[in-house]
Amino acid sequence: MAEKEYPPVPPLDPRFVRDVDWAYANYNALAAAHPNQWVAVVDGRVVAAGVDLGDVETEAARVAGRQDVAVIFVERGIHVYGHSAFGPHSR
């Protein structure tokens, strides 16, 4: 079976990379200001935050004028995630 050819992945916008780096470098401050929320960063500043990822992405794209905006989920505290396939009632 022949391997499928894919187009090359375009390079990341350096603004996106800088904003992701800034978000993680400032994670503690973001967690204090926006606990357990999605946070969008453009040019080193928070432009949108909230619990609904779609709303945050829409607002961030509107403010930035582009789609490739850095968005991270900022957790505060300890979270335990589970799935119904695991646990005491799984088969």
N, C-alpha and C positions, 0 to 999 in steps of 0.2 A: 504494500500500500504506500503510495507516494505521500510525502509530507505536504501539508497545506502551506502555501505561501501567505504570509501576513505582511501588511505594510509596516514600515518601521514606526516605532513609537515616537511621537514628536517630543522634542526636549521640553522639560518643565520651564515655565516662566520663572525667571529669577526672583520676581516679586513674590510669587507663591512660596518659594523655598525660604526666602527671608522672613516672611510672615509666619510660616510654620516654626522656624527656628525661634522667632521672637515669642510666639505663644508658649512653647515649651520652656524657654528661658524664664518666662514670667508666670509659670504655672501656679505657683503658690498664691500670688496676688489675684490671678484669675479665679482660683478656687474660693478665695475669700469673698470676692465680689459677685461671682456667678456660680455658686455651688450646684453641682449636678445639672448643668445646662450645656447646651451646644453654644460655642462661642466662635464668632467669625472675626477674623483679624485682617485688616487692610492697611498697608503702610504703617505697621507697628501700632495700630490702635484698634480697639474693639468697636466694630460697627453694628453688630447685632448679637443678641444672646437670648436664649429661651429654651424651653423644653421640647419644642416642635422643630425638628431638623429642617423640614421643608420651609417653614416660615423664616427660619434663620438664613437658610441659603437664598431664598427669594429676596429678602431685605439686603443681604450682603451683596448680591449681584446687582441690585438696583443702585446701591451706594457706590460700588466699585466700577460699574459700567462694564463688567466682564464676568464670566462664569467661573473662572478658576481662582476662587477665593479660598484661603486657608480657613477651615472649620474643624475644630476639635471638640470632643466631649470632655468636659472638665469635672472629674469626680472629686467629691470631698467626703472623706470618711471611708469606712470599709463597706463594701458591697458584696453580697453573696448572690451569684446568679445560678439558677437551676433550670432544669428542663424536665418535663413530665416523663421523658423516657428514662430518666435516672431517678433514683430515690426509692423510698420504701414501697411504693405501689407500682413500680415498673415490672414488666414481665420478662 
